[in-house]
Amino acid sequence: MKTLQLFLIFGWIAATLLLFNCQKKQSRAFHESETQTIEVDVPRTDWRGTMTVASADTGLLSRVLTASLARRLKPQGFKIVTNALSDKSTADYVLDTKAVQNENQLEIAYTLRDVKTDSVYENRIIYEQEAVFTALEAVSYQVSQSLGDTSVQETQSGTVSDSIFQRFLKAESERMLGTPAALNRAVRQYKEILRQDSLFMEAWIGLAESYLILIEQGWERHHIWLSLAQQAGFKLQKWFPESGEGESILGRIALIRGDFRSAEDHFRQALEINKNGMSAWRGLGQIFGQYGLYEPALQMYERALELQPSDLQAGISKALILGGQGRHDESVILLNRLIAAHPSTLYLHSFLALQLYYLNQTEGARESVRLGLADASYQPFSHAVLAMILAKQGDLDSALSEVELEVKPRAEGNGSLATAVAAIYALLGRNGLAIQWLDHAVNWGYQEYFWLVNDPNFSGLQGDKRFQTICDTLKVVYEKRRASYLQDQVL
């Protein structure tokens, strides 16, 4: 099994696209047209409408049930956007929901607005507390009927005891916090729920998601966690095949294990079942990115962000590919949107700083990286960006201090950080050290030929034969990597 670190959510981003970007204004040493064209059969959609689903209030009950409702909504041909921060004016329909508990009853009120005609359909349903998911199925059926989709059948989800449902709300609250401790508490809650009701679909989904977040974020490295997530995925695949959730979870597990063939197969099957499967679109983006197929990867990330505009993994991945293509302005817009959606996620400011640096907005970049450094995440990366900014501003001694004290000590074995060290040395005019660290980067797994040869940080090395030799070596690797997709292709 390949090391898990290779496919951690942001580890993958860092390993492939962390620092290296091209600028259109620079003379380009490499053009994509110089490489062979790889045709990719990307999944497509033919949306006949868009519906934004949002909770009408910030209460936990409403948020949890709105997310569950969005998972159930399957009016044929409709894109279901499940994010309250999305631009509702771009939707054809807006569904606002609110849930209230009254003694032993549950009231779900919803408003479905046709944006074009500004007509509104309002309704509310009241069910016994234990029939909460039957109530959601009823709302899903009514909304689908309102949208003219008569193919959706009304189903009964059965009942769940009030004590189990209250435990589920607590588990979901912990999962939404997203910290390691909270996720572990959520796991314990989901397990207790499933001991009492083994057919509780939402609990299986929550359990698998909690395991995967712990693994993908690098907080848990033991393989047993991956096996436990896989067991949950198999349960979902077997008992709830119509949801597509099991296929997506199994695809993410295969991706972590480096089994691209199985991962792509699972993600494609998930999208055959449900085109609104955001994690499947995102997973395909990761796969295509691993092969160096950046245009197909961009398409997949764009689709994922259409469905969930604030998704961090898809957002950062797309932003860095845009930066790599010299589309820094677009990358800045996207990163600012992520920052607005995740104000406490301070490391996003370091990614923003990198893009501002390449736009020569050094003061804004320096302020952004200052905010990013306040977060313990990506500290070496943040210091590397700061060193670049300092070098561009002419503060060479401070830039040297940053690379020597904050970046180099943590760069060993990390190809991306080694390339960052090389870039800083190149900016400082220390070409011999820059070449030495590029050699380290290649030996430690750096493969991003496209980003390296177009990075203006290395413009002073373009005529250096040692640099050209490194680029030639990486070009061979880059081409093999892209061509291998055709050999390993699933469908």
N, C-alpha and C positions, 0 to 999 in steps of 0.2 A: 504493500500500500504506500502510495506517495505521501510525503509529509503533509500533515493537515495545514501547516502554515501557508502552503502555496495557494490555498483557496479560501483563506479567511476573507470575510466580506471586504474589508479595506486592505488586507494584505495583498489580495490580488490586484487591487487598484494600484497600490504602491509599487508592486513588483513590475507592473507593465507600463504604467503611464505616469509615474510619480512626478518626474521633474522635467521631462523633455518635450519641448514644444518648438514649432517652427513659426517663422514670421514671414508674412507675404512680402514685406518690404525688403527682406534680405535676399541676396542672390542665393538661389537654391542649388545645393550640391546634388540633390536627388529629387526626382519627380516620380509620382506613383505610376506614371505611364511607363517607366523603365522596368517595372516588374510585371510578371505575367498576370493576366486577368483570371481571377477565380470566380466562377459563377456560383452563387449560393441560392438555393431554393428557400427563400425566407417565407414563413407563414404570412398570410395576408388576411385582411378583414374587409368586409364590405358593410360598414355601418349604415343603417338607414335612419339612425337617430342617436342622440346622446342624452343621457339622463344623469344629473348630478344628485347624489344621495347624501344628505347631511342631517345631523341631529339638530333639532330646533333649540336645544339647550345643552349645557355643558355637564349635566348630571351623568353619573356613571351608568345608571340604568339605561338612559336614552342612548348614550354612546355605544354601549355594548350591544343593545338590541338593534340599533341602526346598522352596525357592522354585520351582525348576523343576518339582518334583512337584505342588505346589499349582496351577501353571499348567495342568498336564495333567489334573488331577482334574475330571471333569465328570459325576458321578452326577446324574442328572436330578432337578431340584427341590431340590438341596441348596445351601445357602449355605456357601461355603468361606471361612473366616476365617483369614487368613494373618498372624497376629501372636502372638508368644509371650507378649506382655503382656496379651492379652485375658483376660476372665474365663471360664476353661474350664468353670466350673460352670453357665454358661448354655447351653453347647453340648449337643447330643444325642450327639455323638460327638467324641472327641479322638484325633487321629492324631499320635503322636510318632515321629519318624524319626531314624535315626543312620546315618551312612555312614563306612566305614573302608576305607582302602586297604591291601591286603596284597600286597606284591610286584606282580605283574601282574594282580591280581584286585581287584574292588570288591565289598564286602559292604554291603548295605543291610538294616538291621534296622528293623522298624516294629512298633508296638503300636497297635491300634485298640480303643478302649474305648467301650463303650456306657454313657453316664453314668447313664441311668435304671435299667438293670438291673445296672450295675457288672460286666458281663461283659467279658472281654478276649480279643481275638484277636491272637496274636503270630505273626510269621513273619520269615524272613530269606531273602534270595536272594543268590546269588553269581554274578557275571558276570565275563567277561574285562574288563579295564580299558577297552578301546576300545568296549565295548558299553554304556557308562554310561547312555545315554539309552534304549536298549532295556530296560535294567533298570528305569528309571523308568516306562516304559510298562507294564511287567509289574506293578509295584506298583500303579499307577493302576487297571489292570484288576482286580487282586485285591481292592482296596479297594471298587471299585464293585460287584463281585459280592457282597462281604460286606454291602453296604448294600442289596442286593436289586435293583440296577439291571442287568438282563440286556441292556439295549439297547446298552451300551458294548462295543465290540469290541476285542479285543487286537490291537495293531499293532506293527510293527517299525520302529524309528527309524533303523536302520542303525548303522554304526560310526563312530567318530572316533578318530584316532590319539592315543596317550597324550601326545605333545608338544603337540598342539593343545589337548587337554583341560587340561593343566597351564597353558597360556597363558590359557585361558578362566578358570580359577580366579584367576589373577593379575589379569586384567582386571576380574572381578567384585569382587575385593577392593578395587581402586582405585575402582571406581564406588561401592561402599558407603561409602567415605570421604567422598565428596561434595564435596570441595574443587575449585576450578578446576584446579589443577595435577594432582590425582589423576584428574579426569575426562578431561583431555587425554591423560594416560598411558593411561587405559582405552581411549580412542578409537584410539590407535595400536595397542594390543593387539588390539582387535576387528578392525581393518582387516587386520592381519597374518593373523589367523585366517581371515577371509573370502577372502583371496587364495589360501589353501590349500584351503578348503572353503566354496564359495559357498552351500551349502544348510544351513548351520549356523544354525538358527532362533534359538537363544538368543543367538548373537553379533549377529545383526541387531537383535534386541530391545535388547540391551545398547548397541549403537552408537547406535540411535535415541534411547534414554533418555538417554544421555550428552550427545548434542547438545542435546536438549530442555531438560535441566536447566541446561546452560550458558547457553542462550538465556533460559529462563524466569526464572532468577535474575539476569539482567542482566549476566552476566560476559562474554558475547559478544554483540555487536550487529550484526555483519556478516551480511547476508542469505544469504551463501553457506552459513552453518551451517544455516539453515532449509532451504535446498535440499538439503543433504546428509541432513538428518533425513527430508525428504520422500522422497528416493530409497530410504532404508531402509524407510520405511512402505510404499511401492509394492511393494518386494520381498516384504515380509511379506504384504501384501494378495494378491499374485499367487500366491506359492508356498505360503503357509500360511493360506488363507482360513478354515479351520475354527477357528483360534485366536482370531480377532477382534482380535488385537494390531495388525494393520495399520490397521484402521478407527479404533481408539482413537488411534494415533499421528497419523494424518492429520487426525483431529478436533482434536487439540491444536495442530497446525500451522495449521489454518484459524482456530482461535480466536486464536492469536497474531497472525495477519494481519487479524483483525477481520471475517472472513467467517463470520458466525454461521449463515447458511443452510447452508453446507457442513459446518461444525463440528457442528451439531445432527444433520444427516443422518448423518454418520459415527458419532457417538456412539450414536445410536439403532440403527444397523445393528450396531455392536459388541455392544450389549446383546441384540439379537435372536439373535446367535450365542452369546453367553456372558453370562448375567446376573451373573456374578461379576467382570465387568470394572470394577474399582474406578475407574480413571482416566476411564472413560466416564461413570459416575455423577457424579464430581466435575466433569467438564467440563460436563455439563448444568447443574449447580449454578451454575457460573460464567456460563453463558449467561443463565439466568433472572435471576441477580443483576444482570447488565448491563442488563436490561430493567426492573429495579425490581420484579420478581416474586419477592418475598422468601419467601413461603410455599412455592411450588414449589422454590425454591433450597434452602431448609432441608431439604425432603424428600430432595432429591438428595444433599446433604452428609451427611445422616443415614445414607443407604444406603451411601455410600462409607465412612463411619466404622464401619459395621457390619462391613464386609469388611476394613478395615485401621484399627483404632482409633487408631493413632499417626500417621496421615497429617497432616503439618503444614498443608498448604494447605487441605484440607477442614476440619481442626479449627479453624484460626484464622478461616476464613470463617464457619463456623457460630457460633463464639463471638461474633464481632462482630455478626452478625445478631441473635442472642439478646440481646446487650446493647442493640442498637437497639430491640428490642421491650420493653425494660425487664426482661428476664429475666436480671438480672445474676448471681443466685445460680447459675443453670444454667451461665452463661458461665464463672464462676469455677471450677466443678467441672471443666468441660471443659479449661480452660487448665491447671489443676493436673495433670490427667492427661497433657497434652502435655508439660509440664515434667518429669514423672516419666519419660516415655519418651525425652525429649531433654534430659538434664540439662546438656549443654554448650551448648545453644542459648539463650543468656542473654537475647536480645531478647524471648523469650516473656514474661519477667517484666514488661516494659513494657506489654504487652497486658493482663496480669493487673492491673497497677497501675491502668490506666484503669477496669477494671470495679470494683475495690475503691474507687476514688475516687467512682464514682457510687453506691456503697453506703454512702458516708460513713465508710468505714474508712480514714481518712487515714494513720494510722501504718503500717498494713500496706501501703497503697499506696506510701508513701514508701520503705519498705524494698524493695519489689518493684522500683520504678523505679531505685533505687540499683543493684540487680543488673543491670537492663536496660541501664543506662548503661555498664556494663563491656564491653558488646558494641559493636563499631563499627557494626553494622547499626541502622538506624532511629534514628540519633542525634537528628535534629531532632524526630522524634516523641517520643522519650523525654524530651527537654528540655521539650517542650510539655506533656506529662503532668505533669512535675515542677512546671512553672509553675502549672498548675491546682491541684495539691495545696498548693503554698505559698500561693497566693491564698486557698484555702479555710481554711488554718490561720492566716490573718491576716498572714503575712509578705509584705506587698505589695511592699516594696523588692526582695526576692530574686526574687519572681515577675516583676517588671518587668525585672530584670537578665537573667533566663533568656530572656524573649521577645525582648528587644532584642539580646542578644549571641549567642544560640544558635539561635533559631528564625527570626526575620525575615531574617537574611542569606541563608538557604537556602530561603526560601519563594517567591521570584519564579518565576512560571510554574506553581506547584503549587497547584491550587485547594484541596486538602485542608489543606495546611499554612497557607495563607492564612486558611482558616476557623478553624484552631486559634489563629492569632494574634488573630483577631477575638474568639474565645471568651475568651481571656486578658484582652484589653482590656475586654471586657464585665464580667468578674469584678472587674477593677480599677476599674470605674465610669467608664471612659473611653469613653463611648458613641459619640462622634464618630469616634474612631479605629476602634472596632469596626465601625461602618457602613462606613467607608472600606475596611477590609480585607475585609469581606463583598463589597463591590463588586468588589474585586480577585479574590476567589475565584470569583465568577460569571464574570468575564471570562476567568479562567484555567481554566474548564471544570468548576467544581463544580456538581453537579446534584442533590444529595441533599436534596430538599425535605422528605421525611418525617423525616429525622434532624435537620435544622436546626430546624424549628418545634417539636420536642419536646425539644430539648436544654435542660436546666435552666440551663446556663451562660448562656443568652440570656434568662432569665426577666425580667431587668431591662429588656429591649428590647421586650417583647411589646406595649406600648402606643405604641411609637415608629412613626410612619407610614412612616419610611424603611425600617425593618425589615419592616413589613407589605408594602411595595411589593416588596422583594427576595423575600419569601416568595411573593407572588402570581406573580412572574415565574418562580420555580422550580417552582411548582405546575403551570403550563402546560407547562413542560419535562418534568416528572415524568409528567404524563398522556400527553403525546405519546410519551414513551419507552416507557411500558407498552403503549399502543395499537399502537405500531409492531411489537410482537411478532406481532400478528394479521396484519399486512401481510407480514411477513418469514417467517412461520412455515413450517417445512419440511414437516411432515406434518399 
